[in-house]
Amino acid sequence: MAVDECLRTLSPVVTDLYPLYDEGKLRNVTYTEMANAVIAAAQEHPPVAFSTYGHVGVYCKPSQIIREQAPKLGLGVKMLPGVSAFDTLFADCGFNPCQDGLVAFEATDLLQRQR
């Protein structure tokens, strides 16, 4: 099942933001437009969900903009985690490893290999 079809099983109203991408257009302009579209929809017809590929908090500029701007407009924002422990940590803490970087060590490996 295509993503669009799957989303339509959850909600009859689905807005595809992909058409906001344009050849030669700066990505940051597109990302701001996407965030603005989500925020406008939330103001007009709450509640609204923003679905994206990958983790919504990692390498996803529109969701960062939404998380910054929505509370200033009195809108609540909740990021839901994906399926890995990192996804849960990123969502719960609102941490984006793309901003400052991330070094991760697996605890068992540290103990077994005495690193």
N, C-alpha and C positions, 0 to 999 in steps of 0.2 A: 504494500500500500504506500502510495506517495505521501510525503509529509503533509501536503496541503489537504489531502483526503483524510488523513488521520486526524489532523486538527479540527476538521469540520465535523468529525464524530463527537468532538468535545464541545464545540460551540458552532452555532449556525452562522456567526459573523466572524470571518477571518479576513484580515487585511494583509496582503503580501507587500512587504516593504522593499523587496528586491528591485522593483522598477525605479527606486530612487538612485540606484547606481547608474552612472552615466560615464561614457568614455571621455577621458580628459578632465573629469571632475575630481577634485580633491576628496580623498576618502573621509577626512575629518568633516567636510561639509555634509557628505552623505550621512555620516554617523550622527551628526547633530540633527539633521532632518528626521532621521529615524526616531531618535529620542523625543523630539518635539511632537512627532505624530503619535507616539505612545502616550505621552503626557496629555496631549489634547484629547485623545480618546478617553483617557481615564477621567478627565474633567467633565466630559460630555456624557459618557455612558459607563460609569463604573459598575462592576470591577472589570479590569483589563489584565490580560496576561501577555507577556512578551516572551516568545519562544525563539531560541537561536540554536545554531549548531554548536557543539562543544559545550564547555562550561560557561554559563551566562556571566560569570565574574572574571574570567580569564581571557585576555586578548579579545575583549568585547567592549569596545568604546561606547556604543549606544547604552548599554546597561550601566556603565559607570556614570554617564551623564544623567540617566534617569535616577539613579541612586542619589546623586548630588542635588538635582533640581526638584524632584517630586516633593520631598519633605518641606522645602521652602514654600511650596504652593499648597501645603496642607494635605498632601496625598501620602498615604502609607505605601511602603514598598517592602516586599518580602521576597528574598532570594531563596529559591529551593535548591538543595544540593543534587548532584548527579549520583552516580553509583559507587564512587571510590571514597576512601577515607579522606583523601586530599580534597575531593569535591565538597564533602561535608565540612571540613575545616575551613575551606575558602568561603563557603556560603555562610557558616555560622559567625565567622570573624570578620566577614566583609573584606578579606585579604585578597589582593590581586598580585600574584608573584611577578607579573610583567612589569610592575612599576619599579620595584627595588631589587628584584631578583629573588631567587630562592635556592638554598642549598639544603638538600634533604639527605638524611642518613637513616638507614634501616637499623633499628636497635639490635636485633638478633645478630646481624652481620657485624656490628661493632663489638658485641660481646664475644662471639665465636672466633673472630679473627684478631681480636685485641688491637684494633686500629687505634 
